[in-house]
Amino acid sequence: MKVNGEVVYEMGMKIDPRADKIQYDGKFINKEKLRYIMLNKPKDYITTTDDPRNRKTVMALVENLCRERIYPVGRLDRQTTGLLLFTNDGELAKRLLHPKNGYPKIYQIELVEKVKAEHMRTILEGFDLEDGFIKADEIEYVGEGKDHHLVGIRVHSGRNRIVRRIFEHFGYTVKKLDRVSFAGLTKKDLPRGRARHLTEKEVQFLNMIR
């Protein structure tokens, strides 16, 4: 085997499949094309590649977009809708999900009860949940702020079900939860249940952020 024209003798040599040229038995090994896909997830789909209980998974909504095997980047719970990314770029997925990076996520929440201004302030200033301190980067009533059942929140934490848990901590019942933005990307103009490939500009943007 050769890597970048040099014969490799030792076992366990690290290579970059996206940058290194690899030859085996005189032939170049084709690199899998990297794919980046955005889905506007509907309700009642679970974020997993397979489900032993035969429930609907998000993979059914992207299976016809490419031949390569792609995976969801992170999770949205079954009842949460909105922006979900898929890729076979493991390096990018790892970077987007690493806790130390904390890429921002913006959600719009509809609650059964009106959200009190004092709770909005506490969420912005920060408070303790059972698994540690949490605070929002931004939080405000949606639109002109007349309907206190609708709230927009920006967080960078990747902790499980964190937005639901924030509001449930104060006794609110989440009616709808929709992720509208992740890592600077938005699902604008993408209908619910539909998916599309990221544009070259969007991919470049994701690869630039650290």
PLY file of the C-alpha trace (Angstrom):
ply
format ascii 1.0
element vertex 210
property float x
property float y
property float z
element edge 209
property int vertex1
property int vertex2
end_header
0.00 0.00 0.00
1.13 3.56 -0.74
0.05 6.79 0.94
0.80 9.96 -1.03
3.24 7.96 -3.19
5.22 6.52 -0.27
5.20 2.80 0.52
3.77 2.07 3.98
5.46 -0.72 5.94
4.28 -0.25 9.52
0.87 -1.19 10.87
-1.54 1.38 12.33
-0.45 4.41 10.32
-2.92 7.27 10.69
-4.29 8.73 7.47
-6.75 11.43 6.49
-9.11 9.82 3.95
-10.20 13.27 2.76
-6.68 14.55 2.05
-4.31 11.58 1.62
-3.98 9.72 -1.68
-4.14 6.00 -0.96
-3.08 3.27 -3.41
-3.54 -0.46 -2.97
-2.31 -3.02 -5.47
-1.52 -0.17 -7.87
-5.02 1.32 -7.78
-6.26 4.43 -6.02
-8.93 3.76 -3.41
-11.97 5.90 -4.07
-12.97 8.12 -1.18
-16.64 8.21 -0.23
-18.26 11.45 -1.26
-19.03 13.59 1.76
-22.72 14.42 2.12
-24.42 17.13 4.17
-28.21 17.13 4.45
-30.73 19.21 6.35
-34.16 17.90 7.39
-37.11 19.84 8.77
-38.15 17.06 11.13
-41.88 16.46 11.72
-43.39 15.07 14.93
-43.62 11.35 15.67
-40.26 10.44 14.11
-37.45 9.26 16.34
-33.84 10.27 15.75
-32.14 6.93 15.30
-30.85 4.86 12.40
-32.90 1.83 13.43
-35.69 1.02 15.87
-36.45 -2.50 17.15
-40.05 -1.44 17.85
-40.56 -0.49 14.19
-41.42 3.13 14.96
-40.89 5.74 12.26
-37.31 7.01 12.15
-35.86 10.13 10.55
-33.82 7.94 8.19
-36.98 7.22 6.18
-37.17 10.92 5.30
-33.64 11.17 3.86
-33.05 7.69 2.42
-33.52 8.75 -1.19
-31.22 11.77 -1.12
-27.91 9.93 -1.50
-26.33 6.48 -1.80
-23.82 7.09 0.98
-24.67 6.01 4.51
-25.37 9.14 6.53
-26.12 9.66 10.20
-28.03 12.29 12.20
-25.90 14.88 13.98
-27.28 14.81 17.51
-30.92 14.21 18.37
-34.35 15.75 18.48
-36.84 13.88 20.63
-39.92 12.29 19.08
-42.26 15.24 19.66
-39.74 17.97 18.79
-39.75 19.34 15.25
-37.26 21.35 13.25
-33.74 21.46 11.91
-31.75 18.23 12.00
-28.47 17.69 10.16
-27.19 14.45 8.60
-23.70 13.68 7.30
-21.08 11.01 6.75
-18.37 13.52 7.69
-17.40 12.11 11.07
-14.91 14.87 11.82
-17.51 17.60 11.34
-20.17 15.72 13.31
-17.76 15.22 16.21
-16.89 18.92 16.24
-20.54 20.01 16.14
-21.45 17.71 19.02
-18.44 18.20 21.30
-19.60 19.83 24.58
-16.68 22.28 24.69
-17.70 23.84 21.36
-21.30 24.55 22.31
-22.68 25.55 18.93
-25.83 27.68 19.31
-29.32 26.31 18.82
-32.45 28.45 18.54
-35.87 27.05 19.45
-39.41 28.38 19.33
-41.63 27.03 22.10
-45.39 27.13 22.51
-46.50 26.52 26.09
-49.90 25.75 27.57
-49.40 28.39 30.28
-48.27 31.99 29.91
-44.57 32.35 30.71
-43.93 34.81 33.52
-41.39 37.60 33.00
-39.66 36.69 36.27
-39.00 33.17 34.97
-37.65 34.61 31.72
-35.13 36.62 33.75
-34.12 33.60 35.81
-33.60 31.48 32.68
-31.39 34.23 31.23
-29.40 34.70 34.43
-29.06 30.96 35.05
-30.19 28.41 37.61
-29.45 24.85 38.73
-31.01 21.73 37.25
-30.40 18.25 38.64
-27.41 17.81 36.30
-25.87 21.24 36.80
-26.10 24.96 36.11
-27.85 26.14 32.95
-28.59 29.51 31.37
-29.97 30.75 28.09
-27.90 32.92 25.76
-31.07 34.78 24.80
-34.78 34.45 25.55
-37.75 36.57 24.54
-41.43 36.46 23.68
-42.00 35.74 19.99
-43.16 38.44 17.60
-44.40 41.62 19.24
-44.39 39.92 22.61
-48.16 40.09 23.10
-48.62 36.32 23.29
-46.79 35.09 26.38
-47.44 31.47 25.38
-44.82 31.76 22.62
-41.13 32.06 23.50
-37.89 32.00 21.53
-34.75 30.74 23.25
-31.11 30.46 22.21
-28.92 27.93 24.02
-25.56 26.32 23.35
-25.87 23.36 25.72
-26.13 19.93 24.13
-27.59 18.26 27.21
-30.48 15.86 26.65
-33.95 17.48 26.31
-32.49 20.65 27.82
-35.10 23.12 26.50
-38.06 21.04 27.65
-36.42 20.55 31.03
-35.80 24.28 31.46
-39.49 25.10 31.16
-40.71 22.01 33.00
-38.50 23.07 35.93
-40.76 26.11 36.36
-43.96 24.09 36.00
-44.75 24.87 32.37
-46.21 22.37 29.91
-44.54 22.37 26.49
-47.16 22.17 23.74
-44.84 22.54 20.74
-41.05 22.72 20.44
-39.37 23.58 17.15
-35.64 24.00 16.44
-35.31 26.78 13.89
-31.52 27.14 13.82
-28.41 25.10 14.58
-24.75 26.21 14.30
-25.79 29.25 12.28
-27.92 27.34 9.75
-31.68 27.86 9.47
-34.51 25.79 8.00
-36.10 28.82 6.34
-38.23 27.88 3.29
-37.84 24.14 3.95
-41.30 22.58 4.44
-41.94 20.26 7.39
-40.97 16.69 6.55
-38.75 17.71 3.63
-34.97 17.47 3.35
-32.32 18.99 1.09
-28.58 18.96 0.55
-26.69 21.85 2.10
-25.39 24.39 -0.36
-21.65 24.67 -0.96
-21.69 27.95 0.92
-23.39 26.35 3.95
-20.86 23.50 4.00
-17.98 25.97 3.80
-19.50 27.91 6.70
-19.72 24.78 8.87
-16.13 23.86 8.05
-14.92 27.34 8.96
-16.44 27.56 12.43
-14.39 26.13 15.30
0 1
1 2
2 3
3 4
4 5
5 6
6 7
7 8
8 9
9 10
10 11
11 12
12 13
13 14
14 15
15 16
16 17
17 18
18 19
19 20
20 21
21 22
22 23
23 24
24 25
25 26
26 27
27 28
28 29
29 30
30 31
31 32
32 33
33 34
34 35
35 36
36 37
37 38
38 39
39 40
40 41
41 42
42 43
43 44
44 45
45 46
46 47
47 48
48 49
49 50
50 51
51 52
52 53
53 54
54 55
55 56
56 57
57 58
58 59
59 60
60 61
61 62
62 63
63 64
64 65
65 66
66 67
67 68
68 69
69 70
70 71
71 72
72 73
73 74
74 75
75 76
76 77
77 78
78 79
79 80
80 81
81 82
82 83
83 84
84 85
85 86
86 87
87 88
88 89
89 90
90 91
91 92
92 93
93 94
94 95
95 96
96 97
97 98
98 99
99 100
100 101
101 102
102 103
103 104
104 105
105 106
106 107
107 108
108 109
109 110
110 111
111 112
112 113
113 114
114 115
115 116
116 117
117 118
118 119
119 120
120 121
121 122
122 123
123 124
124 125
125 126
126 127
127 128
128 129
129 130
130 131
131 132
132 133
133 134
134 135
135 136
136 137
137 138
138 139
139 140
140 141
141 142
142 143
143 144
144 145
145 146
146 147
147 148
148 149
149 150
150 151
151 152
152 153
153 154
154 155
155 156
156 157
157 158
158 159
159 160
160 161
161 162
162 163
163 164
164 165
165 166
166 167
167 168
168 169
169 170
170 171
171 172
172 173
173 174
174 175
175 176
176 177
177 178
178 179
179 180
180 181
181 182
182 183
183 184
184 185
185 186
186 187
187 188
188 189
189 190
190 191
191 192
192 193
193 194
194 195
195 196
196 197
197 198
198 199
199 200
200 201
201 202
202 203
203 204
204 205
205 206
206 207
207 208
208 209
